[in-house]
Amino acid sequence: MVRSTLRLVFHLFLLLVSTSQSKALEISFNRISNGLSTNFVNCVSQSADGFIWVGTQNGLQRYDGYRFRRISTRSGKGIPSLPVDQIFPADDSAVLIVRMGHRIGLLDTRTFIFSESAINSTVSELEENNVKLFKDGKDTYLIIFGKEILTYNRRKNCFEKNVNILNYPDGWKPTGIQRDKSGKIWVSGYAGIGYFDPLKKVFYTPNNNPTKMSTLSALKSVKDVTHFMIDSHDRFFINTWPLDKPYTILLFDPGTPLSGLRKISTMPNPKSNYNELSGFSEQNGLIWGFGIDTFNLFEEKTKSFEIFFNPDNLDYGIKVNNITQIFRDRDKNLWVATDNGLYTMSIIGDHIRNAVTTADFGTAPLSDITALSDGRLILSSWGSKISVYRYDSSLHLALEKSLINAIYKNTPKGDNFFSFVWAVEQEISTGKLYLACQAGRLIEFDFKKNASVFLTPSAFKGQTIRTLANDNYGKMWFGTHGGLLIRRNESDFTLVANLKSSITRILSRSLGSIWVATAGNGIFELDVISGKVRSHLISKKDGSGLTTNRVSDIAFLGDSTLAIACSSGLDFFNLATHKIKQFNTQNGLPQGVVTSLVPDGNGHLWMATIGGICRYNSTTGEFQIFDKKAGFLNTSNMENLMNQGLKLPDGKIAFSGESSFVIFDPVKLNITPPVRKVTITDFKLFDHYLSMDSIGKQGRIKLKHDENFINISFAPLTYGGGNELKYFYKLEGASEKWIRSETGLSATFASLQPGEYNFMVRSQNTEGKFSDITSLGISISPAFYQSWWFVVILILIALFSIYTLYQARLKRLLEVHRLREKVARDLHDDVGSTLTSINILSEVARQGLEEDSMAKQYLQRIGKNSTQMMESMDDIVWSIKPDNDQLHKITARMREYTASILEPQNIRYSFEANDNIKHIKLGMESRRNLFLIFKEALNNISKYSEATLVGISIRYEGVQITLSIFDNGKGFDLKSHSRGNGLMNMRKRSDMLKGSIDIQSAPGEGTRIVLKVSV
C-alpha cells in the first residue's frame, strides 16, 4: 500500500504541511495481485452482481475481492483467448460488452457464453484502423478513429450506422464522443469539436452555430482532437495533437467564458523519456489525467495536472509506465489498470494523516512524539533535535520553527549530545518542557522566560535518558538506558532505584504508585513517596507471569487492567486479582510483536504492531487490524514500524516510527462496519467449476454418489473493506457446528455420503451482529447399490435364498426321515423276525436233545445270542426311528430299560425328569450315544455294584441336558479301573456328544456319574 499527497513538494513529502495549502489529500494505493494472470492490465469493470471483471493481455478474469478466476474458453461458446481491451456492462445486468482488438461481443456473466457482435462498417480493411468503445449510459458507440462512429443495436447484436441516433458531417474524422447533462452528444475529431442535437437531428459546429453558443465559439480554433472529456462542471478537457507538433492539453470553462481556452500543463514521471496523456477521468470529484509515463491529478488552484505520488518509493507510490483506465465501482472505490498490475486507489478522509520526517531530520530516526497542553506536536529525533507542528481539525500540519529556535538558543558549544533527543515531556505543575537527551543531558525549557537551561545532572551518571513522566503529585520522573529511576525534586535530582535494565516507560496511577516498564527485567510498581518496590512482575516458567521480561510499553485500560506490550505478545494484568492473561497469535492477537499502547478512553486499546495499527475492543474481546485499506501506512520495514504512541489533548491518537508518523481520530475509526450478505461465488466439483447459473435456477445442486469432493467459494463482493468482518459456514447434514473461515473464504468437503445437505454462510461484524444467511442446497444421490429399491431386491434375494435352502434342507430331512423309517421297518420286519425264528427253532431243537450233549449246549448259546441280538436290534430300530428323536421319548425308553434291569434284582430306584425335556429334540446319533451311556451305567450297576438303591435324574436347564446316576453300592477304585472298556466307551461317547462326563467312586462309597451335554 502506498500513501500520497495532492502535490509533490521538493522533498516528495507524503503529507503537505504548508499553511498556504488549501487542502492536503492522501491517496492510498493497494496492489491486487493474488491470482492475476499477468501484470499487463488493460481495463476493469463491474457487473451488476458485484463481481469485478479485469481485461488483461492474457484474457478476461473475474475477481471477487479474494481470488481471481480466469474465464476459460469453451469450444464454440466461450470467449476467445485474446487480449481484452475494453469492458462495459450492457443494458442487461448479467451481460458485459467485451472488446478484444477488432472483435466485440456479449458475455453472459452467469453462463460465460460469448456471442460475437457484427460490425457493419463501410471502412475497408477495418483491422488496420484503431477502434474504441464509448458508452454514455444510454447508447454504446464504436469509434473507428478518423473514419466513422457506429451505434450498437442490441436487437441485432451488431454495430451499425444510425443517423437517427447520431449524425455528423462528412470529413469530421471522429475520435471521441460524450453526452453532456443536457443531452447533447459532443463529438471530437480532427476537424474540431461539435455536437449533435438528438431532438432536431442536427449537428452543430463552430462554423454552424446559429444560436451563437459561446462554448462552440470558444472551441472554434480547436483542431486535431484525439480525445476530450466534459466534467461535472461542464468544463472541457481537450487533448489536441497535430501530426507535426507535441500534444497540448486545453481547458475551457463555460462558467468563465472570458478566460477562453487555456493551455494547461502536465507533469510526467521525472525520469520519463517519452510520455503521453491519453485519457481523462472524473472520479469522486477529482479530475485525473493518465497515459504513458503520466499519472496526474488536476490541481484546481493552479489549473494544471500535477503528479501526486513518488514513483521511486514503492512504500508511498506506484511504479508504472502506462495507465490505461481509472474505474469507480459501486462502493466508490477507484481501480487503476496499469502495465504493472491492478490497483485500488482510495482517497483518505481528514480523519487520518500520515507524514514522513525525512525533510525535518534527514537520516536521523524519529525517537518520540508528544503533545503540549496547547495541542502542538513535538517530534524528537536521535541526532537532529526536534520539530514542532500545529494541526487543525482536518489534521493539516503546519511547521513552527520559533519554538525550536527558542529551545536551542544558547546551546553549549561543542556539546552535540543535546541534539540527540530520546523523549520530550511537559511538566504539569510548572508548565516547563523537558527534553531527555543522550549522555545524561537534559534540556529544561521555560515558556514564560522563553529560554532553556541545559543540564547535566550527576544523578544520571552520564546515561542516556530514555523516558520521563509526571506523577500525580506534580513531580517529574526519569528513566535511563542503564536502568536508573530518578525523581526531580525542588532543587535537585534524586536516584530512587536502580532497576538494572533499560527503562522503557514510566506510568503514574492515582493510588500513589509509579509503574515502570523495563527492557529486560519486567515491570516494577513503586511507592511514589518512598520509592519502595510494591510489586515486581516478571516472566515465570509455569506461565502465570509475564510472557517475557522484555517490555516495550504499558498503559492502563480502564481502572482494573494494566496492558503490557511485550517483545512477543500482549499481557493484561488485573490490578485487583493480580492475575495475568496472555495474548498471542494462537488466541486472537493478529501480530506477535506489540511495540506501543494507547487507550482511547472509549474502552478500546490501540496498539502498534509489526503488522500495522491494531485495536482491541474490551467489550467484545476482539482484535482488529487497520492496515493500508483503512488509510494507514504499510508496515514493510523498521523505518515505518511505529514504536511510540500517545493520546492527544483533543482525543486523537498519534503513533510514530523511525521516519514517519500518523495522526488519526479513533472515533471515526470506531464506527462498526455493517454486516454484508455473503455471495457464493464458485462451486468446484473436484477441479471442475460448475455453472452458478444452472445452480441458481435449480435452487440447489444435484450430484452423483461419486461426486463427493466439493469446494465452495464465497465473498461479500465489497472491495474497500471487508477484512474487519468474520465469516462462518456450516454444512447441515454433515455437521451442525459453525466453522470460521480464517483465510481464502472457501470451504472444502471430502467423501460426503449420499444424502441431503444445506451449505450456509454468513458474516459477522466487530459487534457480533450476523448478516442474513446465504444458503445452497446440495443433494448427493446414492449409488444404485445404496438405493432403497436395490436394498429391497437384496432382501428379497436373501429371503428367497434362505427359503430355497430351507426347502432343500427340509427335503433332505424328509428323505432322511423316510429312510430311517424304512430302515427301522425293514430291520424290525426282516431281521427281527429272522432272529425270532432262530431263537424259537433253537429252543425247540434243544428240548429234544439230551441234557449234557454238545448240540444242546450249542443250541443254548445260539438261543442266548439270538436273544441278545434281538435286544440290540430293538435298540437300533428304536434309535433309527425318527419318532423317537424327542427327549421325552428317550426318557420313556430309559424308564422302561431301568425297570427291566433293576426290578428283577429287587434294586430300588428313583427316576426324575423335569418338564423342559418335552421341547428338546436330539439327532439320531446324539440320541443313540446318550442312551448307550445310560445303558452302560445301568448295566454296570446291575452287574457289579451290589447296590440296593439307584437314583436317576435327567434335566434340561438353559442350553444344557444333565444326566445324573448314583448308587449306594460298593464302589470301586477309579485309578485301577480307569482303562476298563465300559468307562472308556462312556467317555468316548461323551466326547462324541461334545459334552463332559464326571465319574466319582471309591470303595464302600458308591458311584456317581454326571453327564452334561449342550444342545
KAUR-V190805 format. One record per residue. N is the residue number from 0. SS is DSSP state (~ for helix, > for strand, _ for the rest). PHI is phi in degrees with one decimal (999 if undefined). NEAR is the number of other ideal C-beta (glycine too) atoms within 8 Angstrom. Layout:
n	ss	phi	near
N	SS	PHI	NEAR
N	SS	PHI	NEAR
This chain:
n	ss	phi	near
0	_	999	11
1	>	-132.3	14
2	>	-126.5	13
3	>	-148.3	12
4	_	-124.4	15
5	_	-63.9	11
6	_	-130.6	9
7	_	-93.6	10
8	_	-86.2	9
9	_	-55.6	3
10	_	-88.5	6
11	_	55.7	9
12	_	-62.0	11
13	_	-75.0	13
14	_	-124.5	12
15	_	-82.4	12
16	_	-120.6	13
17	_	-68.8	7
18	_	-69.8	5
19	_	-80.4	3
20	_	-70.6	11
21	_	-69.1	3
22	_	-156.9	7
23	_	-107.1	14
24	_	-125.5	10
25	>	-107.9	15
26	>	-126.9	13
27	>	-106.5	14
28	>	-105.2	14
29	>	-130.1	11
30	>	-81.2	9
31	>	-100.9	10
32	_	-136.2	8
33	_	-74.1	7
34	_	105.2	8
35	_	-66.3	14
36	_	-71.7	9
37	_	-156.4	8
38	_	-81.7	9
39	_	-85.3	8
40	>	-104.1	16
41	>	-99.7	13
42	>	-160.2	14
43	>	-152.0	14
44	>	-153.3	11
45	>	-135.5	11
46	_	-86.8	12
47	_	-63.8	6
48	_	-80.5	9
49	_	104.5	9
50	_	-71.1	12
51	>	-95.6	13
52	>	-113.5	15
53	>	-121.6	15
54	>	-96.2	16
55	>	-127.7	15
56	_	-68.9	6
57	_	-101.0	9
58	>	108.4	13
59	>	-101.1	14
60	>	-132.3	15
61	>	-112.7	12
62	>	-126.9	12
63	_	-112.0	13
64	_	101.1	10
65	_	-131.7	8
66	_	-152.4	11
67	>	-95.3	11
68	>	-127.3	12
69	>	-78.5	9
70	_	-82.5	11
71	_	-77.2	6
72	_	-80.7	7
73	_	-111.1	8
74	_	-52.7	5
75	_	81.9	4
76	_	-128.7	7
77	_	-84.6	12
78	_	-72.7	13
79	_	-62.1	8
80	_	-81.9	5
81	_	-131.6	8
82	_	-59.7	11
83	_	-100.6	14
84	_	-99.6	9
85	>	-146.5	12
86	>	-137.7	13
87	>	-136.3	10
88	>	-72.7	10
89	_	-82.6	10
90	_	-63.0	4
91	_	-73.4	5
92	_	-63.4	7
93	_	-103.2	9
94	>	-124.5	12
95	>	-115.1	13
96	>	-93.7	18
97	>	-121.9	15
98	>	-112.2	13
99	>	-125.0	11
100	_	66.7	8
101	_	-100.5	7
102	>	-107.9	9
103	>	-130.8	13
104	>	-166.7	12
105	>	-105.7	12
106	>	-113.1	14
107	>	-78.1	12
108	_	-72.8	12
109	_	-90.7	9
110	_	-106.0	6
111	_	63.3	14
112	_	-84.5	9
113	>	-109.2	13
114	>	-116.8	8
115	>	-73.4	7
116	_	-96.4	12
117	>	-83.7	8
118	>	-117.6	11
119	_	-92.7	8
120	_	-111.5	10
121	_	-87.8	5
122	_	-78.3	9
123	_	-79.2	4
124	_	50.7	6
125	~	-57.4	11
126	~	-68.5	6
127	~	-86.7	4
128	_	-112.3	11
129	_	-74.4	5
130	>	-129.6	11
131	>	-158.1	9
132	>	-89.8	13
133	>	-131.3	11
134	>	-130.9	9
135	_	-108.6	10
136	_	97.1	4
137	_	-108.0	4
138	_	-124.6	9
139	>	-117.8	11
140	>	-122.4	14
141	>	-118.4	14
142	>	-98.7	15
143	>	-96.2	14
144	_	-53.5	10
145	_	74.8	9
146	_	-119.7	9
147	>	-160.8	10
148	>	-118.8	13
149	>	-108.9	14
150	>	-105.1	13
151	>	-80.9	12
152	>	-107.3	10
153	_	-67.6	7
154	_	-63.2	4
155	_	-93.8	7
156	_	52.2	10
157	>	-151.0	10
158	>	-101.9	13
159	>	-146.0	9
160	_	-84.1	9
161	_	-136.4	8
162	_	-71.5	7
163	_	-76.7	5
164	_	-90.9	7
165	_	-154.4	13
166	_	-140.2	7
167	_	-152.6	11
168	_	-68.3	8
169	_	-63.5	3
170	_	84.8	5
171	_	-72.3	11
172	_	52.3	9
173	>	-67.5	15
174	>	-133.0	12
175	>	-157.2	13
176	>	-152.6	14
177	>	-159.7	11
178	>	-93.0	10
179	_	-87.7	10
180	_	-66.7	4
181	_	-86.8	4
182	_	100.5	8
183	_	-67.2	10
184	>	-103.3	12
185	>	-87.3	13
186	>	-129.4	16
187	>	-99.1	14
188	>	-164.0	14
189	_	-67.3	9
190	_	-86.4	9
191	>	136.9	12
192	>	-131.7	14
193	>	-145.5	15
194	>	-140.2	12
195	>	-108.6	14
196	>	-92.1	10
197	_	-63.4	9
198	_	-81.1	5
199	_	-88.5	5
200	_	56.6	9
201	>	-126.2	6
202	>	-103.3	12
203	>	-107.1	12
204	>	-129.2	11
205	_	-57.0	11
206	_	-90.3	5
207	>	-124.5	8
208	_	-131.9	11
209	_	-64.2	5
210	_	-90.2	4
211	_	56.3	6
212	_	-62.3	8
213	~	-62.5	8
214	~	-63.9	10
215	~	-62.4	13
216	~	-63.6	10
217	~	-68.8	11
218	_	-93.7	14
219	_	-63.7	9
220	_	-85.4	5
221	_	-79.8	11
222	_	-136.6	9
223	_	53.4	8
224	>	-84.0	16
225	>	-93.4	11
226	>	-165.9	11
227	>	-152.8	14
228	>	-148.6	10
229	>	-104.9	10
230	_	-88.2	9
231	_	-68.7	5
232	_	-100.0	6
233	_	66.1	11
234	_	-82.4	11
235	>	-103.0	14
236	>	-105.4	15
237	>	-128.4	14
238	>	-110.4	15
239	>	-111.5	12
240	_	-147.7	10
241	_	-63.5	7
242	_	-62.4	5
243	_	-105.9	3
244	_	-139.4	7
245	_	-67.0	4
246	_	-73.8	10
247	>	-133.1	9
248	>	-101.1	14
249	>	-114.9	14
250	>	-129.8	13
251	>	-125.9	13
252	_	-112.8	12
253	~	-61.2	10
254	~	-71.9	7
255	~	-129.0	6
256	~	-62.6	10
257	~	-68.0	4
258	~	-73.5	6
259	_	65.3	7
260	_	-71.5	10
261	>	-123.3	10
262	>	-82.6	8
263	>	-118.4	10
264	_	-90.5	7
265	_	-122.6	12
266	_	-133.7	10
267	_	-70.9	9
268	_	-56.9	10
269	_	-56.6	5
270	_	-100.4	5
271	_	-75.8	9
272	_	-92.8	4
273	_	-144.3	6
274	_	-140.1	11
275	>	-157.7	9
276	>	-92.9	14
277	>	-107.7	9
278	>	-160.4	12
279	>	-118.1	11
280	>	-153.6	10
281	>	-109.8	10
282	>	-139.6	9
283	_	54.1	7
284	_	79.2	5
285	>	-120.7	9
286	>	-103.7	10
287	>	-115.9	13
288	>	-121.0	16
289	>	-148.6	13
290	>	165.5	12
291	>	-81.8	9
292	_	52.9	12
293	>	-142.7	16
294	>	-146.0	12
295	>	-122.1	14
296	>	-118.9	13
297	>	-77.3	13
298	>	-92.4	11
299	_	-63.5	5
300	_	-69.3	5
301	_	-94.6	6
302	_	52.9	9
303	>	-149.5	10
304	>	-88.7	13
305	>	-133.0	13
306	>	-70.8	11
307	_	-129.1	13
308	_	-149.8	13
309	_	-99.2	10
310	_	-69.4	12
311	_	-93.5	6
312	_	-117.0	9
313	_	-71.9	7
314	_	-72.3	10
315	_	-117.5	11
316	_	-138.2	13
317	_	-124.1	14
318	_	-114.5	7
319	_	-135.9	11
320	_	-104.0	7
321	>	-144.0	9
322	>	-101.2	13
323	>	-105.1	11
324	>	-163.4	12
325	>	-120.5	14
326	>	-129.2	11
327	>	-112.0	9
328	_	-87.6	10
329	_	-69.7	5
330	_	-94.4	7
331	_	69.7	8
332	_	-79.9	11
333	>	-99.2	13
334	>	-114.5	15
335	>	-120.9	13
336	>	-93.9	15
337	>	-136.5	15
338	_	-85.4	9
339	_	-131.1	8
340	>	111.3	11
341	>	-109.5	14
342	>	-127.4	12
343	>	-101.6	13
344	>	-128.8	13
345	>	-114.3	12
346	>	-90.3	11
347	>	-84.7	10
348	_	-75.4	7
349	_	-81.8	7
350	_	-93.5	9
351	>	-136.3	16
352	>	-137.8	14
353	>	-101.1	14
354	>	-149.4	13
355	>	-109.7	11
356	_	-118.0	13
357	~	-64.4	9
358	~	-69.8	6
359	~	-82.9	10
360	~	-115.1	14
361	_	63.8	6
362	_	-90.7	5
363	_	-68.5	9
364	_	-73.8	10
365	>	-72.3	16
366	>	-105.5	10
367	>	-161.9	12
368	>	-135.3	15
369	>	-142.6	12
370	>	-125.0	12
371	_	-83.7	10
372	_	-63.8	7
373	_	-89.5	4
374	_	94.4	11
375	_	-69.1	11
376	>	-98.5	16
377	>	-118.8	13
378	>	-107.1	16
379	>	-106.8	16
380	>	-131.8	16
381	>	-96.2	11
382	_	131.1	8
383	_	-129.0	9
384	_	62.8	10
385	>	-137.3	12
386	>	-131.4	12
387	>	-125.9	13
388	>	-130.2	12
389	>	-106.3	10
390	>	-135.6	11
391	_	-104.2	6
392	_	-66.2	4
393	_	-93.9	7
394	_	64.2	15
395	_	-81.4	12
396	>	-100.8	14
397	>	-135.2	10
398	>	-72.5	9
399	_	-124.8	10
400	~	-85.5	7
401	~	-62.4	6
402	~	-68.3	9
403	~	-61.4	12
404	~	-65.1	8
405	~	-68.8	11
406	~	-66.6	12
407	_	-95.8	9
408	_	-69.8	8
409	_	67.3	6
410	_	-61.5	8
411	_	-54.5	7
412	_	-68.3	4
413	_	81.2	4
414	_	-106.9	9
415	~	-81.9	6
416	~	-63.6	9
417	~	-70.5	15
418	~	-84.5	9
419	>	-96.8	12
420	>	-100.2	17
421	>	-94.5	14
422	>	-154.2	14
423	>	-134.1	13
424	>	-151.5	12
425	>	-97.3	11
426	_	-74.4	12
427	_	-68.9	7
428	_	-69.6	7
429	_	-111.1	5
430	_	81.3	10
431	_	-71.0	10
432	>	-109.6	15
433	>	-112.4	14
434	>	-114.6	14
435	>	-84.7	15
436	>	-124.2	15
437	~	-73.5	8
438	~	57.2	9
439	~	74.4	12
440	_	-82.1	14
441	>	-144.1	15
442	>	-104.7	15
443	>	-114.3	10
444	>	-106.9	13
445	>	-103.0	10
446	_	-66.3	8
447	_	-67.0	5
448	_	-88.6	5
449	_	53.5	6
450	>	-148.5	9
451	>	-112.9	12
452	>	-115.3	8
453	>	-99.1	12
454	>	-110.7	8
455	_	-135.9	9
456	_	-64.7	10
457	~	-68.6	5
458	~	-62.1	10
459	~	-81.9	15
460	_	54.0	9
461	_	74.4	5
462	_	-84.6	11
463	_	-63.0	13
464	>	-86.4	17
465	>	-94.6	12
466	>	-151.5	13
467	>	-154.2	12
468	>	-161.5	11
469	>	-90.4	12
470	_	-100.8	11
471	_	-79.2	9
472	_	-108.7	6
473	_	84.0	8
474	_	-98.3	11
475	>	-98.2	12
476	>	-117.8	16
477	>	-130.2	17
478	>	-125.6	16
479	>	-105.1	16
480	_	-66.2	9
481	_	-91.0	8
482	_	100.1	14
483	>	-81.4	16
484	>	-107.1	17
485	>	-127.3	15
486	>	-116.2	12
487	>	-87.1	8
488	_	-97.3	8
489	_	-59.2	3
490	_	-123.5	3
491	_	-149.6	7
492	>	-116.9	11
493	>	-116.2	8
494	>	-76.1	9
495	>	-92.5	9
496	>	-161.3	10
497	>	-110.2	7
498	_	-89.2	12
499	_	60.5	5
500	_	-161.8	10
501	_	-53.9	11
502	>	-89.0	18
503	>	-102.0	12
504	>	-157.5	13
505	>	-118.5	15
506	>	-136.2	12
507	>	-98.5	13
508	>	-131.2	10
509	_	-66.0	5
510	_	-87.3	4
511	_	79.8	8
512	>	-117.6	11
513	>	-117.9	13
514	>	-103.4	14
515	>	-126.3	15
516	>	-98.6	14
517	>	-124.1	16
518	_	-87.6	10
519	_	-165.8	7
520	_	-129.4	11
521	_	74.1	12
522	>	-128.1	16
523	>	-114.6	14
524	>	-110.2	12
525	>	-120.0	15
526	>	-72.7	10
527	_	-67.0	12
528	_	-89.7	6
529	_	-85.4	4
530	_	80.6	10
531	_	-76.7	6
532	>	-76.4	8
533	>	-88.1	7
534	>	-154.5	7
535	>	-138.8	8
536	>	-95.9	12
537	_	-138.3	10
538	>	-75.0	8
539	_	-129.8	8
540	_	-65.3	3
541	_	-82.1	5
542	_	83.3	6
543	_	-85.2	6
544	_	-101.4	10
545	>	-69.9	15
546	_	-61.4	10
547	_	-154.8	10
548	_	-80.2	11
549	_	-89.4	9
550	>	-113.3	18
551	>	-97.4	14
552	>	-162.7	14
553	>	-138.2	13
554	>	-159.2	11
555	>	-87.7	10
556	>	-107.6	11
557	_	74.2	8
558	_	-93.9	4
559	_	-120.4	6
560	>	-131.0	11
561	>	-106.3	12
562	>	-84.8	15
563	>	-128.7	15
564	>	-90.9	13
565	>	-101.7	14
566	_	-69.7	7
567	_	-147.5	9
568	>	139.3	12
569	>	-132.5	15
570	>	-117.8	13
571	>	-117.0	12
572	>	-103.3	13
573	>	-79.1	11
574	_	-69.3	8
575	_	-90.1	5
576	_	-93.6	4
577	_	62.6	7
578	_	-100.7	7
579	>	-114.4	11
580	>	-108.4	7
581	>	-103.1	10
582	>	-113.6	11
583	_	-148.9	11
584	_	-68.9	7
585	_	-87.4	3
586	_	-130.9	7
587	_	123.8	7
588	_	-67.1	12
589	_	-65.6	10
590	_	-129.3	12
591	_	-77.5	8
592	_	-116.2	8
593	>	-113.6	16
594	>	-107.6	13
595	>	-152.3	14
596	>	-129.9	13
597	>	-143.8	13
598	>	-78.1	13
599	_	-99.4	12
600	_	86.0	5
601	_	-112.7	7
602	_	87.8	6
603	>	-113.6	12
604	>	-114.6	13
605	>	-96.7	15
606	>	-144.7	16
607	>	-95.2	13
608	>	-130.3	14
609	_	-72.4	8
610	_	-108.7	9
611	>	118.7	13
612	>	-79.4	15
613	>	-129.3	16
614	>	-125.5	14
615	>	-108.1	13
616	>	-95.6	12
617	_	-70.2	10
618	_	-77.3	5
619	_	-95.5	7
620	_	73.9	7
621	>	-103.1	8
622	>	-102.5	11
623	>	-140.9	10
624	>	-88.5	12
625	>	-112.4	11
626	_	-111.2	13
627	~	-60.4	12
628	~	-69.1	11
629	~	-85.3	10
630	_	112.9	14
631	_	-93.4	13
632	_	-64.1	12
633	_	-73.5	11
634	_	-84.2	12
635	_	-107.5	5
636	_	-159.8	6
637	~	-65.3	6
638	~	-66.2	8
639	~	-110.0	14
640	_	-79.6	12
641	_	-75.0	15
642	_	-133.9	10
643	>	-135.2	11
644	>	-153.2	15
645	>	-159.7	10
646	>	-94.8	9
647	_	-81.0	12
648	_	-57.9	6
649	_	-90.7	5
650	_	95.3	10
651	_	-73.5	11
652	>	-123.5	13
653	>	-128.7	14
654	>	-127.4	15
655	>	-131.6	14
656	_	-122.8	15
657	_	-72.3	10
658	_	-135.3	11
659	>	-154.7	15
660	>	-148.6	14
661	>	-139.0	15
662	>	-122.2	13
663	>	-149.5	15
664	_	-96.6	10
665	~	-65.2	14
666	~	-62.0	7
667	~	-75.1	9
668	~	-96.0	12
669	_	-85.9	10
670	_	-66.7	5
671	_	-69.5	8
672	_	-67.4	9
673	_	-70.6	5
674	_	-73.5	11
675	_	-125.6	11
676	_	-66.9	10
677	_	-89.3	13
678	>	-106.3	12
679	>	-78.5	13
680	>	-93.0	11
681	>	-147.5	10
682	>	-131.3	14
683	>	-109.5	12
684	>	-104.7	9
685	_	57.2	6
686	_	-109.3	3
687	>	-113.0	6
688	>	-78.2	7
689	>	-98.4	10
690	_	-70.0	9
691	~	-70.6	11
692	~	-66.4	9
693	~	-67.1	8
694	~	-64.1	12
695	~	-64.8	8
696	~	-69.3	6
697	~	-78.3	8
698	_	82.0	5
699	>	-157.3	9
700	>	-116.3	11
701	>	-111.2	6
702	>	-124.0	12
703	_	-83.0	6
704	_	-64.9	11
705	_	-93.5	5
706	_	-100.1	10
707	_	-123.4	12
708	_	-122.0	11
709	>	-127.6	13
710	>	-132.8	11
711	>	-115.4	16
712	>	-103.5	14
713	>	-147.2	15
714	>	-164.0	13
715	_	-81.2	11
716	_	57.5	12
717	_	-124.7	10
718	_	-124.8	10
719	_	-98.2	10
720	_	-159.6	9
721	_	104.4	11
722	_	-68.6	7
723	_	-79.6	8
724	_	-91.7	13
725	>	-109.5	6
726	>	-128.3	13
727	>	-130.5	12
728	>	-142.1	14
729	>	-154.3	11
730	>	-118.1	13
731	>	-63.3	10
732	_	105.4	7
733	_	-112.7	7
734	_	-160.4	7
735	_	-99.7	4
736	_	-95.3	5
737	_	-76.4	6
738	>	-113.9	9
739	>	-80.5	7
740	_	-87.6	13
741	_	-77.3	4
742	_	-139.9	4
743	_	84.1	7
744	_	48.3	10
745	>	-151.3	9
746	>	-132.0	12
747	>	-118.4	8
748	>	-130.1	11
749	_	-122.6	6
750	_	54.8	5
751	_	-71.7	12
752	_	-80.2	6
753	_	-56.0	9
754	>	158.5	8
755	>	-104.0	7
756	>	-127.5	13
757	>	-138.7	11
758	>	-83.0	15
759	>	-130.1	11
760	>	-143.6	15
761	>	-153.5	14
762	>	-112.0	14
763	>	-139.5	12
764	_	-89.4	12
765	_	-69.5	10
766	_	-94.3	6
767	_	89.1	7
768	_	-80.1	8
769	>	-99.0	8
770	_	-82.1	11
771	_	-62.9	5
772	_	-84.8	8
773	>	-98.6	12
774	>	-130.6	8
775	>	-145.7	12
776	>	-79.3	11
777	>	-131.1	13
778	>	-115.4	11
779	>	-112.0	14
780	_	-76.0	8
781	_	-74.5	8
782	_	-67.9	8
783	~	-57.2	6
784	~	-80.4	5
785	~	-106.2	9
786	_	-79.7	9
787	~	-66.1	5
788	~	-67.2	6
789	~	-69.1	10
790	~	-64.2	9
791	~	-62.0	8
792	~	-62.0	8
793	~	-60.3	8
794	~	-63.6	8
795	~	-63.4	8
796	~	-62.2	8
797	~	-62.4	8
798	~	-63.6	8
799	~	-64.2	8
800	~	-63.5	8
801	~	-62.9	8
802	~	-63.1	8
803	~	-63.9	8
804	~	-63.3	8
805	~	-62.9	8
806	~	-62.9	8
807	~	-64.8	8
808	~	-65.9	8
809	~	-61.7	8
810	~	-62.2	8
811	~	-64.6	8
812	~	-62.5	8
813	~	-65.1	8
814	~	-64.2	8
815	~	-62.4	8
816	~	-59.9	9
817	~	-66.1	8
818	~	-63.3	8
819	~	-63.5	12
820	~	-64.1	10
821	~	-65.1	8
822	~	-63.0	9
823	~	-61.9	12
824	~	-63.9	8
825	~	-65.6	9
826	~	-61.1	13
827	~	-68.6	10
828	~	-78.1	7
829	~	-88.3	8
830	~	-66.7	9
831	~	-63.0	13
832	~	-65.6	8
833	~	-62.9	8
834	~	-61.6	12
835	~	-64.3	10
836	~	-63.1	8
837	~	-60.0	10
838	~	-64.8	12
839	~	-67.9	8
840	~	-62.9	8
841	~	-65.3	13
842	~	-68.3	10
843	~	-66.4	8
844	~	-65.7	10
845	~	-67.2	11
846	~	-71.0	6
847	_	-90.6	5
848	_	-105.6	10
849	_	-67.5	5
850	_	-66.4	5
851	_	-101.4	4
852	_	-77.1	8
853	~	-64.7	5
854	~	-60.0	8
855	~	-66.2	12
856	~	-65.1	8
857	~	-65.9	8
858	~	-64.9	13
859	~	-64.3	10
860	~	-68.0	8
861	~	-61.4	10
862	~	-63.3	12
863	~	-64.1	8
864	~	-63.3	8
865	~	-64.6	13
866	~	-62.9	9
867	~	-62.1	8
868	~	-64.7	9
869	~	-65.4	12
870	~	-65.2	8
871	~	-63.6	8
872	~	-62.4	13
873	~	-63.2	9
874	~	-64.4	10
875	~	-65.4	9
876	~	-61.4	12
877	~	-62.8	10
878	~	-71.8	11
879	~	-76.3	10
880	_	-64.5	10
881	~	-59.3	8
882	~	-63.5	6
883	~	-95.0	11
884	_	-71.4	10
885	>	-69.9	10
886	~	-64.5	13
887	~	-69.4	10
888	~	-70.2	10
889	~	-62.5	13
890	~	-61.1	11
891	~	-62.8	8
892	~	-62.9	11
893	~	-63.1	13
894	~	-58.9	9
895	~	-61.4	8
896	~	-69.2	11
897	~	-59.1	13
898	~	-64.0	8
899	~	-70.7	7
900	~	-92.6	11
901	~	-88.3	13
902	~	-64.0	8
903	~	-60.3	6
904	~	-98.8	7
905	_	56.1	5
906	_	-96.5	12
907	>	-72.6	8
908	>	-151.2	10
909	>	-128.3	7
910	>	-134.6	9
911	>	-118.4	8
912	>	-147.3	9
913	_	-81.8	8
914	~	-70.0	4
915	~	-65.6	9
916	~	-71.5	14
917	~	-62.9	8
918	~	-99.4	5
919	_	-98.4	12
920	>	-123.7	6
921	_	-115.6	11
922	_	-71.4	6
923	~	-58.2	11
924	~	-68.0	7
925	~	-64.3	10
926	~	-61.5	13
927	~	-66.7	9
928	~	-64.5	12
929	~	-62.7	16
930	~	-68.1	13
931	~	-69.4	10
932	~	-61.4	14
933	~	-60.9	12
934	~	-64.8	10
935	~	-62.8	11
936	~	-63.3	11
937	~	-67.3	14
938	~	-61.8	10
939	~	-61.1	10
940	~	-63.2	16
941	~	-69.2	10
942	~	-87.8	6
943	~	-120.6	7
944	~	-79.8	13
945	_	57.0	6
946	_	-79.5	12
947	_	-111.1	6
948	>	-143.9	9
949	>	-130.8	15
950	>	-116.7	10
951	>	-125.9	12
952	>	-141.1	11
953	>	-131.2	14
954	>	-136.1	12
955	>	-126.1	12
956	>	-136.2	7
957	_	68.0	3
958	_	-124.5	4
959	>	-135.2	10
960	>	-98.6	14
961	>	-120.5	12
962	>	-107.9	14
963	>	-118.8	13
964	>	-134.8	14
965	>	-138.4	10
966	>	-141.2	12
967	_	-106.1	7
968	_	-75.8	11
969	_	-79.6	9
970	_	71.6	11
971	_	-159.7	11
972	_	-86.5	8
973	~	-60.8	10
974	~	-64.4	5
975	~	-80.6	6
976	~	-113.1	9
977	_	-66.3	7
978	_	-100.4	5
979	_	-66.2	7
980	~	-61.7	5
981	~	-60.9	9
982	~	-63.5	11
983	~	-62.2	9
984	~	-62.7	10
985	~	-61.9	14
986	~	-67.9	9
987	~	-63.3	8
988	~	-68.1	12
989	~	-63.0	14
990	~	-63.7	8
991	~	-63.7	8
992	_	-81.0	11
993	_	57.0	6
994	_	-118.8	10
995	>	-134.5	6
996	>	-126.8	12
997	>	-121.4	9
998	>	-114.3	10
999	>	-122.8	8
1000	>	-160.6	11
1001	_	-156.7	9
1002	_	-55.4	7
1003	_	80.5	5
1004	_	-120.5	6
1005	_	72.8	12
1006	>	-138.0	13
1007	>	-129.4	11
1008	>	-122.4	14
1009	>	-126.4	9
1010	>	-112.0	15
1011	>	-122.4	12
1012	>	-132.1	13
1013	>	-87.0	8
1014	_	-128.3	8
